[in-house]
Amino acid sequence: MSLFRKLAKDSLTLSVTQILLKLKGLILLPILTKAFGTVNYGIWAQVAVIVGLLAPLAVSGLDSATMRFLPGKSKEEVREGFFASFFHITIVCVGISLIFWIISKPVANAFFEGVDNARFVAIAGIFMTSSVMRNFSRNYFRMFLQIKVFSVFTIFEALATAFAAALIALSGLGIYELILVFIAINLAMTIVALGLIIHQIGIVFPRFNYLKTYLAFGLPLVIGGWSMWILNASDRLFISHYLGLSALGIYSVAYSLGYMLINFFFNPIWLTFPPTAAELYNTGQIEKLKQLCRYSSKYALLLMIPAIVGFSILAEPVLKILSTPEFASGASLIPWVVVGYTFLMLGSYPATGIELARKTPLMTFIYGFPAMLNIVLNALLIPHYGLLGAAIATTISFFIQFLLSLVIGSHYLSFNWDVKSILKSCFATSIMAVVVWTIYAQTLLQFFGTVFIGVAVYMSILLLIRSFSQKEMHFLLGLIRLERIADWHVLQYLSNTDK
């Protein structure tokens, strides 16, 4: 089976996984908003902010390093590299957790409206540790394109956390108990994943032969990770300071929905992209790598452009359906969030070239400058424009990050964006938007009906204006009915650039 064909097939598998993950989000959102209210949701959001702050330091860039160096290596090197990295991450996590336990009261006083919430700061370090260990062990299966196993773990996590949240809410317990249960789920998943990994490659006490190389690659990404944290979360700190936890809860719900939407369409492609790109780069197949960038970015945009416009139109009724009128006041923020995250995702393509060329110190500037800009914009805009100011600051910062990635990354990996396809998608989206605008969804069933109509209109317009070549149609049909489409159709499509 062609490497490209496997990538596309794995992306379809992950698409199904993403559907189930978003169903988890649709379940969790009403539970967390309606059962716990804006203040408690604000606390939940702040815990997530702390986890996001600590995680880059704990991981030390070793997730990206192992993704870059281990694909295609011998079992012995994979075993040594994985367990050395896992051991290092575990030790750092434990140290960070102890520190945050000690300083929980001053942190709570600064960001949680008083020392009464210090227990949430103390447990945030443990929550971070369990999350990092779960993600790193689970990503082993993504690293070696064992997508079905990766998907099973992801789906189980979604179901387990959704069930736990419902049980906690029905039992009358609070956010603290919910975090404890999530920690237990993370640890259980880590143990199971490690058991499967040991079954595949065995276990060894690491000699740390490759750790120096991995850290040299990964540590510059820590600053990049913190910069991403600033881009993603610094607005929450300004909001909690200027506007309070209730406003933070409203903003976080809108932000989460926008982030969820973009990830729904982008993640199935992106989760398989880095290991595939690394394998192509390591084996000298640069032209195929450029084709991979061109086609994956094309299909990602064909999905994301109508999603951005459609969801922006439907944002207010969706928030009213899934939460409360108080949370629905944040609907106007969603268009800014989804546009900003689209720029972030698109910047990942040229940034990949920088990582493959092992020029990771450049990532410090690419993410660091927009992060500093984001802090300045938040400080200027939030006091005057409130939550909208925070959303605008995020969008501008992500756009600058995209431009920097594009300009710098093109020196290491350049490919042609399919501008013609993007323009056709915008045309089809404009017609779809008119149709969706005339429908006002008041129930969840009506919302899904509107989405179905919008998708039908959009796809019909794309087919009418011939957005897909004959080779692409053969390829797409081959993914749906693999056993009935001859292999040469797929190979012919993937071996030649689209004319």
RODO-2510 file (C-alpha; in nm, 4 decimals, decimal comma):
residues 499
     n   res          X          Y          Z
     1     m     0,0000     0,0000     0,0000
     2     s     0,1307     0,3433    -0,0935
     3     l     0,2457     0,5615     0,1953
     4     f     0,0211     0,8413     0,0670
     5     r    -0,2759     0,6119     0,0364
     6     k    -0,2233     0,4878     0,3914
     7     l    -0,2069     0,8506     0,5099
     8     a    -0,5414     0,9273     0,3447
     9     k    -0,7006     0,6097     0,4800
    10     d    -0,5703     0,6855     0,8299
    11     s    -0,7099     1,0381     0,8006
    12     l    -1,0543     0,8938     0,7302
    13     t    -1,0245     0,6734     1,0379
    14     l    -0,9278     0,9766     1,2442
    15     s    -1,2219     1,1688     1,0997
    16     v    -1,4571     0,9166     1,2569
    17     t    -1,2609     0,9500     1,5799
    18     q    -1,2940     1,3286     1,5650
    19     i    -1,6713     1,2983     1,5249
    20     l    -1,6881     1,0975     1,8466
    21     l    -1,4532     1,3423     2,0192
    22     k    -1,6717     1,6355     1,9268
    23     l    -1,9748     1,4473     2,0521
    24     k    -1,7842     1,4272     2,3803
    25     g    -1,7437     1,8042     2,3666
    26     l    -2,1138     1,8496     2,2980
    27     i    -2,1853     1,6369     2,6046
    28     l    -1,9289     1,8005     2,8333
    29     l    -2,0182     2,1584     2,7452
    30     p    -2,3804     2,1489     2,8681
    31     i    -2,2740     1,9569     3,1790
    32     l    -1,9965     2,1973     3,2743
    33     t    -2,1907     2,5132     3,1918
    34     k    -2,5352     2,4239     3,3228
    35     a    -2,4308     2,2176     3,6252
    36     f    -2,1416     2,4331     3,7463
    37     g    -2,2125     2,7876     3,6175
    38     t    -1,9848     3,0617     3,4891
    39     v    -1,7621     3,0971     3,7971
    40     n    -1,6835     2,7261     3,8308
    41     y    -1,6316     2,7000     3,4566
    42     g    -1,3884     2,9888     3,4925
    43     i    -1,1998     2,7885     3,7579
    44     w    -1,1953     2,4897     3,5239
    45     a    -1,0549     2,7119     3,2491
    46     q    -0,7833     2,8459     3,4800
    47     v    -0,6755     2,4926     3,5719
    48     a    -0,6450     2,4230     3,1992
    49     v    -0,4346     2,7385     3,1638
    50     i    -0,1934     2,6170     3,4346
    51     v    -0,1679     2,2739     3,2714
    52     g    -0,0900     2,4445     2,9396
    53     l     0,1796     2,6551     3,1075
    54     l     0,3530     2,3598     3,2728
    55     a     0,3263     2,1006     2,9962
    56     p     0,5900     2,2421     2,7537
    57     l     0,8555     2,2442     3,0271
    58     a     0,7608     1,8942     3,1402
    59     v     0,7755     1,7492     2,7895
    60     s     1,0961     1,9410     2,7015
    61     g     1,0206     1,9045     2,3311
    62     l     1,0719     1,5271     2,3507
    63     d     0,7361     1,4577     2,1876
    64     s     0,8485     1,6439     1,8743
    65     a     1,1998     1,4960     1,8967
    66     t     1,0813     1,1347     1,9063
    67     m     0,8352     1,2104     1,6260
    68     r     1,1250     1,3487     1,4223
    69     f     1,3917     1,0840     1,4892
    70     l     1,2273     0,7478     1,5681
    71     p     1,0113     0,6704     1,2593
    72     g     1,1956     0,4157     1,0440
    73     k     1,4538     0,3283     1,3144
    74     s     1,5410    -0,0162     1,4539
    75     k     1,3460    -0,1672     1,7423
    76     e     1,6472    -0,1244     1,9728
    77     e     1,6764     0,2480     1,8992
    78     v     1,3009     0,2973     1,9305
    79     r     1,2978     0,1197     2,2658
    80     e     1,5919     0,3179     2,4010
    81     g     1,4661     0,6512     2,2659
    82     f     1,1073     0,6089     2,3853
    83     f     1,1794     0,4932     2,7398
    84     a     1,4626     0,7438     2,7936
    85     s     1,2236     1,0210     2,6926
    86     f     0,9378     0,8847     2,9032
    87     f     1,1624     0,8513     3,2104
    88     h     1,2914     1,2081     3,1695
    89     i     0,9404     1,3475     3,1296
    90     t     0,8143     1,1611     3,4375
    91     i     1,0928     1,2940     3,6609
    92     v     1,0409     1,6537     3,5442
    93     c     0,6629     1,6244     3,5919
    94     v     0,6980     1,5054     3,9501
    95     g     0,9348     1,7935     4,0320
    96     i     0,7014     2,0546     3,8798
    97     s     0,4019     1,9104     4,0650
    98     l     0,5809     1,9375     4,4004
    99     i     0,6766     2,2993     4,3322
   100     f     0,3215     2,3968     4,2436
   101     w     0,1904     2,2206     4,5517
   102     i     0,4207     2,4401     4,7625
   103     i     0,3324     2,7711     4,5912
   104     s    -0,0394     2,6983     4,5500
   105     k    -0,1622     2,9767     4,7824
   106     p     0,0118     3,2763     4,6188
   107     v    -0,0818     3,1473     4,2714
   108     a    -0,4442     3,1056     4,3787
   109     n    -0,4461     3,4543     4,5258
   110     a    -0,3215     3,5970     4,1942
   111     f    -0,5321     3,4053     3,9432
   112     f    -0,8176     3,2262     4,1280
   113     e    -0,9738     3,5125     4,3239
   114     g    -0,8325     3,4098     4,6623
   115     v    -0,6524     3,1387     4,8583
   116     d    -0,9790     2,9494     4,9066
   117     n    -0,9146     2,8013     4,5621
   118     a    -0,5531     2,6998     4,6385
   119     r    -0,6453     2,3306     4,6164
   120     f    -0,7120     2,3753     4,2436
   121     v    -0,3587     2,5079     4,1927
   122     a    -0,2105     2,2220     4,3938
   123     i    -0,3960     1,9572     4,1963
   124     a    -0,3224     2,1250     3,8600
   125     g     0,0358     1,9935     3,8701
   126     i    -0,0854     1,6379     3,9221
   127     f    -0,3436     1,6825     3,6475
   128     m    -0,0665     1,8054     3,4164
   129     t     0,1527     1,5050     3,5021
   130     s    -0,1198     1,2529     3,4268
   131     s    -0,2143     1,4322     3,1025
   132     v     0,1446     1,4535     2,9753
   133     m     0,2156     1,0865     3,0527
   134     r    -0,1071     0,9816     2,8800
   135     n    -0,0382     1,1909     2,5706
   136     f     0,3236     1,0828     2,5327
   137     s     0,2490     0,7109     2,5688
   138     r    -0,0536     0,7341     2,3372
   139     n     0,1450     0,9255     2,0746
   140     y     0,3714     0,6231     2,0314
   141     f     0,0941     0,4702     1,8208
   142     r     0,0553     0,7885     1,6201
   143     m     0,4328     0,8030     1,5702
   144     f     0,4350     0,4644     1,3994
   145     l     0,1015     0,5190     1,2209
   146     q    -0,0863     0,2604     1,4253
   147     i    -0,3886     0,4791     1,3782
   148     k    -0,6538     0,2248     1,4753
   149     v    -0,4897     0,1739     1,8154
   150     f    -0,4447     0,5490     1,8573
   151     s    -0,8118     0,6026     1,7693
   152     v    -0,9308     0,3396     2,0169
   153     f    -0,7408     0,5124     2,2984
   154     t    -0,8754     0,8522     2,1949
   155     i    -1,2355     0,7297     2,1731
   156     f    -1,2125     0,5527     2,5085
   157     e    -1,0818     0,8715     2,6694
   158     a    -1,3698     1,0684     2,5205
   159     l    -1,6327     0,8234     2,6431
   160     a    -1,4761     0,7824     2,9867
   161     t    -1,4405     1,1549     3,0553
   162     a    -1,7904     1,2333     2,9266
   163     f    -1,9404     0,9598     3,1462
   164     a    -1,7366     1,0769     3,4466
   165     a    -1,8488     1,4380     3,3999
   166     a    -2,2142     1,3330     3,3810
   167     l    -2,1770     1,1159     3,6912
   168     i    -2,0055     1,3927     3,8898
   169     a    -2,2752     1,6445     3,7931
   170     l    -2,5611     1,4094     3,8801
   171     s    -2,3962     1,3270     4,2130
   172     g    -2,3866     1,6932     4,3093
   173     l    -2,0072     1,7003     4,3320
   174     g    -1,7855     1,9795     4,1982
   175     i    -1,4974     2,0649     3,9671
   176     y    -1,2345     1,9401     4,2143
   177     e    -1,3828     1,5897     4,2195
   178     l    -1,4125     1,5978     3,8399
   179     i    -1,0398     1,6719     3,8063
   180     l    -0,9586     1,3824     4,0427
   181     v    -1,1576     1,1431     3,8251
   182     f    -0,9909     1,2755     3,5091
   183     i    -0,6505     1,2139     3,6699
   184     a    -0,7486     0,8530     3,7413
   185     i    -0,8621     0,8040     3,3803
   186     n    -0,5344     0,9478     3,2492
   187     l    -0,3256     0,7184     3,4679
   188     a    -0,5296     0,4106     3,3691
   189     m    -0,4851     0,4917     2,9998
   190     t    -0,1112     0,5435     3,0485
   191     i    -0,0740     0,2024     3,2115
   192     v    -0,2644     0,0272     2,9317
   193     a    -0,0681     0,2107     2,6592
   194     l     0,2646     0,1253     2,8223
   195     g     0,1565    -0,2387     2,8442
   196     l     0,0923    -0,2484     2,4682
   197     i     0,4180    -0,0683     2,3921
   198     i     0,6184    -0,3109     2,6058
   199     h     0,4453    -0,6001     2,4283
   200     q     0,5600    -0,4580     2,0922
   201     i     0,9165    -0,3440     2,1596
   202     g     1,0003    -0,4752     2,5062
   203     i     1,1321    -0,2658     2,7923
   204     v     1,4789    -0,1546     2,8907
   205     f     1,6247     0,0646     3,1621
   206     p     1,7347     0,3584     2,9467
   207     r     2,1016     0,4402     2,8980
   208     f     2,0061     0,7854     2,7623
   209     n     2,2298     0,7408     2,4571
   210     y     2,0093     0,9562     2,2372
   211     l     1,8607     1,1898     2,4980
   212     k     2,1232     1,4606     2,4450
   213     t     2,0393     1,4732     2,0732
   214     y     1,6657     1,4738     2,1451
   215     l     1,6949     1,7535     2,4009
   216     a     1,9128     1,9610     2,1693
   217     f     1,6327     1,9349     1,9162
   218     g     1,3446     1,9675     2,1610
   219     l     1,4491     2,2240     2,4222
   220     p     1,4276     2,5215     2,1810
   221     l     1,0686     2,4125     2,1275
   222     v     0,9967     2,4656     2,4987
   223     i     1,0148     2,8402     2,4444
   224     g     0,7975     2,7894     2,1393
   225     g     0,5564     2,5901     2,3539
   226     w     0,5410     2,8670     2,6115
   227     s     0,4899     3,1167     2,3330
   228     m     0,1995     2,9054     2,2108
   229     w     0,0672     2,9026     2,5659
   230     i     0,0839     3,2823     2,5689
   231     l    -0,0966     3,2959     2,2342
   232     n    -0,3619     3,0521     2,3575
   233     a    -0,4031     3,1452     2,7200
   234     s    -0,2566     3,4836     2,8177
   235     d    -0,5881     3,6466     2,7297
   236     r    -0,7511     3,4338     3,0035
   237     l    -0,5195     3,5832     3,2651
   238     f    -0,6000     3,9388     3,1545
   239     i    -0,9733     3,8589     3,1466
   240     s    -0,9699     3,7093     3,4953
   241     h    -0,7793     4,0147     3,6224
   242     y    -0,9901     4,2842     3,4549
   243     l    -1,3309     4,1174     3,4161
   244     g    -1,3456     3,8294     3,6691
   245     l    -1,4041     3,4542     3,6572
   246     s    -1,7610     3,4836     3,5284
   247     a    -1,6472     3,6685     3,2149
   248     l    -1,3642     3,4183     3,1813
   249     g    -1,6173     3,1342     3,1805
   250     i    -1,8159     3,2981     2,8983
   251     y    -1,5010     3,3612     2,6937
   252     s    -1,3663     3,0100     2,7503
   253     v    -1,6838     2,8453     2,6216
   254     a    -1,6752     3,0489     2,2978
   255     y    -1,3030     2,9876     2,2632
   256     s    -1,3421     2,6132     2,3207
   257     l    -1,6163     2,5820     2,0589
   258     g    -1,4090     2,7681     1,7989
   259     y    -1,1012     2,5578     1,8759
   260     m    -1,3114     2,2414     1,8663
   261     l    -1,4473     2,3268     1,5219
   262     i    -1,1078     2,3859     1,3589
   263     n    -0,9565     2,0751     1,5165
   264     f    -1,2477     1,8660     1,3953
   265     f    -1,1466     1,9281     1,0336
   266     f    -0,7721     1,9769     1,0681
   267     n    -0,6693     1,7100     1,3188
   268     p    -0,7519     1,4024     1,1051
   269     i    -0,5031     1,5294     0,8475
   270     w    -0,2470     1,6741     1,0850
   271     l    -0,2216     1,3832     1,3286
   272     t    -0,0714     1,1642     1,0551
   273     f     0,1212     1,4409     0,8774
   274     p     0,4362     1,4859     1,0973
   275     p     0,5421     1,1177     1,1104
   276     t     0,4697     1,0754     0,7390
   277     a     0,6591     1,3944     0,6542
   278     a     0,9531     1,2810     0,8708
   279     e     0,9679     0,9452     0,6947
   280     l     0,9620     1,1092     0,3495
   281     y     1,2271     1,3616     0,4544
   282     n     1,4503     1,0985     0,6146
   283     t     1,4370     0,8863     0,2976
   284     g     1,5054     1,1794     0,0630
   285     q     1,1602     1,1875    -0,1019
   286     i     1,1359     1,5665    -0,1036
   287     e     0,9089     1,5978    -0,4073
   288     k     0,6557     1,3616    -0,2518
   289     l     0,6779     1,5646     0,0658
   290     k     0,5903     1,8808    -0,1285
   291     q     0,2962     1,7015    -0,2902
   292     l     0,1836     1,5901     0,0549
   293     c     0,1875     1,9517     0,1758
   294     r    -0,0012     2,0777    -0,1304
   295     y    -0,2789     1,8201    -0,1267
   296     s    -0,3291     1,7990     0,2502
   297     s    -0,3470     2,1794     0,2815
   298     k    -0,5900     2,1910    -0,0101
   299     y    -0,8326     1,9416     0,1437
   300     a    -0,7960     2,0962     0,4891
   301     l    -0,9026     2,4353     0,3503
   302     l    -1,1862     2,2828     0,1463
   303     l    -1,3257     2,1640     0,4782
   304     m    -1,2353     2,4574     0,7024
   305     i    -1,3473     2,7521     0,4877
   306     p    -1,7192     2,6558     0,4833
   307     a    -1,6972     2,5419     0,8454
   308     i    -1,5691     2,8834     0,9571
   309     v    -1,8472     3,0729     0,7796
   310     g    -2,1268     2,8289     0,8638
   311     f    -2,0415     2,8005     1,2306
   312     s    -2,0010     3,1771     1,2636
   313     i    -2,3590     3,2143     1,1418
   314     l    -2,4895     2,9411     1,3717
   315     a    -2,2777     3,0320     1,6761
   316     e    -2,5494     3,2059     1,8803
   317     p    -2,8205     2,9366     1,8452
   318     v    -2,5619     2,6648     1,9137
   319     l    -2,4530     2,8320     2,2372
   320     k    -2,8163     2,8774     2,3441
   321     i    -2,8844     2,5093     2,2771
   322     l    -2,5734     2,3753     2,4494
   323     s    -2,5404     2,6159     2,7418
   324     t    -2,7329     2,9048     2,8970
   325     p    -2,8231     3,2560     2,7714
   326     e    -2,5395     3,3970     2,9809
   327     f    -2,2835     3,1894     2,7897
   328     a    -2,4555     3,2645     2,4563
   329     s    -2,3503     3,6287     2,4912
   330     g    -2,0058     3,5160     2,3743
   331     a    -2,1285     3,4073     2,0289
   332     s    -1,9771     3,7123     1,8555
   333     l    -1,6305     3,5964     1,9645
   334     i    -1,6395     3,2665     1,7756
   335     p    -1,5703     3,4037     1,4219
   336     w    -1,2530     3,5700     1,5503
   337     v    -1,1387     3,2530     1,7241
   338     v    -1,1935     3,0206     1,4259
   339     v    -1,0195     3,2577     1,1826
   340     g    -0,7249     3,2942     1,4196
   341     y    -0,6861     2,9195     1,4638
   342     t    -0,7086     2,8679     1,0886
   343     f    -0,4006     3,0878     1,0470
   344     l    -0,2276     2,8888     1,3211
   345     m    -0,3025     2,5550     1,1538
   346     l    -0,1923     2,6734     0,8097
   347     g     0,1340     2,8001     0,9567
   348     s     0,2071     2,4439     1,0671
   349     y     0,2964     2,3420     0,7102
   350     p     0,5939     2,5753     0,6523
   351     a     0,6923     2,5301     1,0188
   352     t     0,7271     2,1565     0,9533
   353     g     1,0098     2,2299     0,7109
   354     i     1,1964     2,4164     0,9837
   355     e     1,1683     2,1225     1,2245
   356     l     1,2677     1,8680     0,9597
   357     a     1,5775     2,0758     0,8834
   358     r     1,6541     2,0711     1,2589
   359     k     1,6434     2,4523     1,2793
   360     t     1,4216     2,4506     1,5873
   361     p     1,5792     2,7649     1,7440
   362     l     1,4010     2,9598     1,4684
   363     m     1,0701     2,8463     1,6171
   364     t     1,1486     3,0576     1,9224
   365     f     1,1219     3,3720     1,7121
   366     i     0,8306     3,2504     1,4998
   367     y     0,6163     3,1926     1,8078
   368     g     0,7911     3,4271     2,0497
   369     f     0,7338     3,7542     1,8648
   370     p     0,3573     3,6985     1,8134
   371     a     0,3338     3,5911     2,1789
   372     m     0,4853     3,9185     2,2997
   373     l     0,2595     4,1062     2,0595
   374     n    -0,0378     3,9172     2,2015
   375     i     0,0433     4,0316     2,5547
   376     v     0,0666     4,3943     2,4433
   377     l    -0,2589     4,3738     2,2461
   378     n    -0,4423     4,2094     2,5359
   379     a    -0,3224     4,4769     2,7750
   380     l    -0,4387     4,7492     2,5355
   381     l    -0,7666     4,6029     2,4051
   382     i    -0,9263     4,4118     2,6947
   383     p    -0,9687     4,7117     2,9305
   384     h    -1,1465     4,9070     2,6522
   385     y    -1,3243     4,6406     2,4445
   386     g    -1,3660     4,3556     2,6921
   387     l    -1,3943     4,0000     2,5590
   388     l    -1,4031     4,1151     2,1969
   389     g    -1,0675     4,2842     2,2473
   390     a    -0,9187     3,9534     2,3655
   391     a    -1,0537     3,7704     2,0596
   392     i    -0,9202     4,0355     1,8197
   393     a    -0,5771     4,0254     1,9866
   394     t    -0,5638     3,6471     1,9424
   395     t    -0,6573     3,6635     1,5734
   396     i    -0,3980     3,9314     1,4920
   397     s    -0,1255     3,7399     1,6771
   398     f    -0,2006     3,4122     1,4986
   399     f    -0,1962     3,5921     1,1632
   400     i     0,1500     3,7355     1,2357
   401     q     0,2681     3,3889     1,3393
   402     f     0,1398     3,2489     1,0086
   403     l     0,3251     3,5133     0,8071
   404     l     0,6508     3,4491     0,9932
   405     s     0,6174     3,0720     0,9444
   406     l     0,5478     3,1223     0,5738
   407     v     0,8402     3,3578     0,5101
   408     i     1,1006     3,1687     0,7159
   409     g     0,9742     2,8158     0,6487
   410     s     0,9772     2,8598     0,2705
   411     h     1,3585     2,8564     0,2827
   412     y     1,3486     2,4951     0,4075
   413     l     1,0303     2,3539     0,2547
   414     s     0,8537     2,5388    -0,0252
   415     f     0,5429     2,4150    -0,2022
   416     n     0,2671     2,5656    -0,4130
   417     w    -0,0599     2,6442    -0,2368
   418     d    -0,3621     2,5570    -0,4494
   419     v    -0,4964     2,9128    -0,4849
   420     k    -0,7478     2,8156    -0,7548
   421     s    -0,9059     2,5586    -0,5251
   422     i    -0,9209     2,8099    -0,2380
   423     l    -1,1040     3,0638    -0,4570
   424     k    -1,3544     2,7991    -0,5683
   425     s    -1,4143     2,7045    -0,2067
   426     c    -1,4797     3,0696    -0,1160
   427     f    -1,7309     3,0987    -0,4011
   428     a    -1,9183     2,7834    -0,2957
   429     t    -1,9090     2,8958     0,0671
   430     s    -2,0679     3,2316    -0,0162
   431     i    -2,3681     3,0560    -0,1723
   432     m    -2,3903     2,8152     0,1189
   433     a    -2,3803     3,1073     0,3647
   434     v    -2,6867     3,2674     0,2061
   435     v    -2,8815     2,9419     0,2432
   436     v    -2,7721     2,8814     0,6031
   437     w    -2,8440     3,2446     0,6982
   438     t    -3,2106     3,2019     0,6065
   439     i    -3,2491     2,9080     0,8472
   440     y    -3,2616     2,9770     1,2205
   441     a    -3,1943     2,6639     1,4244
   442     q    -3,3683     2,6637     1,7624
   443     t    -3,3145     2,2989     1,8584
   444     l    -3,0232     2,0578     1,8292
   445     l    -3,2104     1,8593     1,5638
   446     q    -3,2695     2,1746     1,3587
   447     f    -2,9004     2,2616     1,3942
   448     f    -2,7907     1,9269     1,2493
   449     g    -3,0512     1,9654     0,9755
   450     t    -2,9108     2,3066     0,8857
   451     v    -2,5578     2,1658     0,8805
   452     f    -2,6695     1,8841     0,6494
   453     i    -2,8335     2,1310     0,4100
   454     g    -2,5264     2,3563     0,4160
   455     v    -2,2926     2,0648     0,3404
   456     a    -2,5169     1,9469     0,0551
   457     v    -2,5257     2,2946    -0,1007
   458     y    -2,1509     2,3442    -0,0633
   459     m    -2,0543     2,0065    -0,2117
   460     s    -2,3015     2,0477    -0,4978
   461     i    -2,1498     2,3827    -0,5940
   462     l    -1,7962     2,2376    -0,5769
   463     l    -1,8962     1,9554    -0,8116
   464     l    -2,0716     2,1940    -1,0503
   465     i    -1,7676     2,4200    -1,0822
   466     r    -1,5361     2,1161    -1,1125
   467     s    -1,3247     2,1694    -0,8061
   468     f    -1,1995     1,8087    -0,8250
   469     s    -1,0121     1,6614    -1,1187
   470     q    -1,0952     1,3166    -1,2548
   471     k    -0,7897     1,1723    -1,0820
   472     e    -0,9013     1,3234    -0,7514
   473     m    -1,2488     1,1748    -0,7894
   474     h    -1,0942     0,8313    -0,8505
   475     f    -0,8793     0,8799    -0,5437
   476     l    -1,1632     0,9923    -0,3173
   477     l    -1,3878     0,7095    -0,4347
   478     g    -1,1011     0,4715    -0,3774
   479     l    -1,0841     0,5765    -0,0140
   480     i    -1,4526     0,5037     0,0322
   481     r    -1,4560     0,1735    -0,1600
   482     l    -1,0971     0,0561    -0,1483
   483     e    -1,1726    -0,3003    -0,2496
   484     r    -1,3448    -0,1957    -0,5751
   485     i    -1,0954     0,0593    -0,7059
   486     a    -0,7801    -0,0615    -0,8743
   487     d    -0,4568     0,0356    -0,7023
   488     w    -0,3127     0,2012    -1,0100
   489     h    -0,5719     0,4786    -0,9962
   490     v    -0,4449     0,5833    -0,6548
   491     l    -0,0788     0,5404    -0,7385
   492     q    -0,1165     0,7370    -1,0603
   493     y    -0,2803     1,0247    -0,8731
   494     l    -0,0230     1,0335    -0,5950
   495     s     0,2794     0,9993    -0,8209
   496     n     0,1988     1,3030    -1,0351
   497     t     0,1180     1,6623    -0,9564
   498     d    -0,2324     1,7702    -1,0451
   499     k    -0,2465     1,9328    -1,3881
***
